[in-house]
Amino acid sequence: MLFNSPAFAIFLPVMLLVYWSLRGRSRQWALLAGSYLFYSWWDWRFTGLLVFSTAVDYFCGLALTRQTAERRRKGLVALSVIVNLGVLASFKYFNFFRDSTAALLALFGITHHLPTLDVVLPMGISFYTFQSMSYTIDVYRGMRAERSFIAFATYVTCFPQLVAGPIMRAEDLLPQLHKEQKLADADFSTGMFRIFRGLFKKIVIADSLSIFVDMVFADPGSFSGVSCWIALYAYAFQIYMDFSGYTDVAIGAGWMLGLRMTENFNLPYLAKSPSEFWHRWHITLSTWLRDYLYIPLGGSRHGRRKTMRNLFLTMALGGLWHGAAWTFVAWGVYHGTLLAVERLIHGGRRPQNAPEDPFPLRALKVIGMFHLTCLGWLLFRAQDWATVQLMLTRLVDFSSGEIRGRRIVLIVALCAAAHVLPAARRLGERFVRLPAFVQGSLAGVCMWMLILLNPGAKAFIYFQF
């Protein structure tokens, strides 16, 4: 079910009515049932895969509490990792590795007809496998295992964040599910505003930008260099508005359920360095990669050479997590390179008590980091290497040519202004101070207008991951 669809506009009010009319365990059952309905609306056949992944990690967690032998405990964690990554690899990466192997064999003149797996990628599989798997690892590290299967299944499948995050930690969400929520714990005003803001970002901004972006990336050779730069800037804000819009709706729905979801974005295009960017962009994934991959690999504890290796490996796998293509791996390696260069320059850390950069220098760093990020988005957006090469050729060609996308420039400028100006970020505070009936009427009318004027609802970008 898409957040920007009429079905969700009906589902959410009904879900809230049922949820708040029940108490205790019945409320958990209702949220679990609603979450499975939300997921199966897309394709009910993959609901069994979600149940399977949930069951494996639930029973692994219970078994870890009964085992004292370290070898067996590690075996249970390995089982969880193998099952989750095995499911993910089968559906998402089988054909990628098959095609890569076939291409490698072809270099040696070997022709081999390897089998292909013709299946649809289950929606949200990258997110819920990581969330479920992290629970088992946390239990191994000392967290108390969840005894209730219903509570654990609700943690994994909770509909606001099920398909595209935020990737919630068990220690953050499970205690909230066990708490006897009261209606006062819900914040309908904040929730409504976040949902409206998220839908506005997606439908009005991201989907509008996507039309020009798709046109340019489909045939870069037909556009001037300036037009290609406009498309690249437009994609930077398209993906931000699209993904942060989803997150806003997820967090807003959580507020209305009395649940606090983890924030996933913090004005990422105001970052002054690569490390700061990853503290602001897709925060739950970057912290997941840090805690469950980078640090277990050794982090920065074993010298410069191994630190560089760990950075590159973590970011390369993070790129591969996003998509089964070498362009995504290259995107991850690109960001790994930026992080490594930053670390080589000053160890990746700002000296304590160092004076704040003056505004001109701060602005230059922000502008520079934004352009480095945009070049990375080129790898992320391009369908193949030919598109990457052609786009790079056009980006350095400032010869005369028709400049297209002037309307897009205005949208991008407004997005940049909203990203920078504090007044734009205080709209939520003003909304919650309005009378309740005004809030409800305004949010309801706006939400329905956004959805009904959007008959061909486009899926969110991160649904493909």
Steps between C-alpha positions, in 0.01 A plus 500: 500500500638837401488791743398724209198289399126529578520158665735636767277805552227254602724246673666741746183649658343153530823363650515783754133454594541126558836540674384757754171322568688194631723439800790280602590200286202559272659825387821317404296245305321781317826676410652171383196412290490850353870481417460169318202644311707806410782280363284237328307775318795513261538121451363257760728220378808656660338531843616146574860608439455778756356252754788257433769763560321612816469146636867413438630796699241463775600138569870578461460770764328259742761232439781748573361558850518127576847442363817567697750332268658775292537274199130424490408863557714604204336222299155645571610847392653347187172322430309828523748681276512218244121465481435875474779574257421180310140610446617848405765368263264253333238757411713809451848391394472159332473639146759770576761242599391277215551777243830607659629142494393455138677824403816387679496162325448673167828688550674163487300385201281269704134487405275363768123521526447561869147477643297813570246567773193668356328639812377837618706666772292491821428854613699614802707181524827691550351691792320231696781243463750749644263595781419141591863385476625785720272372780678163511839669506387729783376202703837331448666817629293495819159648428207319656316275254134571426271224634183601321489402135215746440705790638807398300302454179344843553848648546615355167184576302376827655344652189630860513863393463461154345573571134767773504599563859611661721686182598394478863707338775321250723607688812325811367169357374426187704468683837248736337295205377489352851399828659126543554459794269250767595326727256693788655822334379390564143575832344249537220602858422865418442407178324260671260754768417777247434271295275386805306858624466617160381226471238572854381869417463420186303205599282559869436881520498665161441254377239516833316880490491499136387345585162798709388756279675369184328498674163864613527639175638318304230694685227769737633642553153190694397553766769752777548755490779311764698178298469683191627623698802143612564387136486775395741405771751135405451574135577684596818184665629268243344655211692519707820138617479382153399680307775466758777135536395447129562675532834280796597184297432642201691596711802169689483298177502713383791422816698128438449544144632690627804827357362820699451690400188867590462575807290672411175603838354648820633544751217768292323587761237626731773782253573852642481682168470442139389474369857252774592291410195463143624401631842216684326393272213313168552618508859358161601681321216832677558490417873398140413801463270724654765379280788453168318766515230767770536569454873493115489750517211731690733392858440792735547668297775772322301696760312450718196517226235231283658289805577503590129413140412210499744367831367511384138349161577220648712406762245528260205263257670277793592487591133419141404222498761333777303488314172626199308724686254865597481401866480369473857822333611694782331280753684590334829871489412482867398367597842753268663771691315365835622496370859852360465637828361334690785653265753843531342478879517399534863411160635130550434460694824481869571751608766335566834438864585593605147336828401201483268582572137407853390184517292669538157714192559203310640294588192780391266527165679124445476494589130802280432354201687167545324669475160701196606173342612336586167780327307435195715129518416598470133628149570194426710246612238659381175366172364836389358860603442422639157262752660763593760760560229264702282377712792858576608582602144203735488570646846839632388363632171392861544475573129189669374183300497137534590453528875200293602343462840470865600190424709700228676760761601230687691388183682861414588560853627189482720614161635842642582342798673271277707806292591688804625249749641400439865153649440411212268587254775270672752178438307429194713515705819246742358271221385477331841396831659187518284164390653445125474204522262700729269794258503280203419305677229807649338706182512212282382412722204862544398574129528203401287578770244858382470399137456197548276688739272765229469309214329811329365674469836872442450683264731761652728856465369619289792224243444727343238764431765 
